[in-house]
Amino acid sequence: MVATNARRARTSFQKKVERWNANVVALTSLMGSLIGLLRRVAQVVLIVVAVVAVFSPGLLPLVAAMSALLLQIRRS
């Protein structure tokens, strides 16, 4: 009686699915890092916008719009 190998060779489709899953995991991790970076940048820009508002009252409408947008980014 011939002993058959219980472990089957992976098909090309299975290999593609494994690569796709690995890419999805890497992309998800990258997106998390980018979102964290975006929040930090938004916080720094919000501070700069607040300083500009103090020294340039004429830009107050623009500063208010930027602040609202950046606060939305930080909340998301």
HELIX and SHEET records of a PDB file:
HELIX    1   1 SER A   12  PHE A   55  1                                  44    
HELIX    2   2 PRO A   57  LEU A   59  5                                   3    
HELIX    3   3 LEU A   60  ARG A   75  1                                  16    
END                                                                             
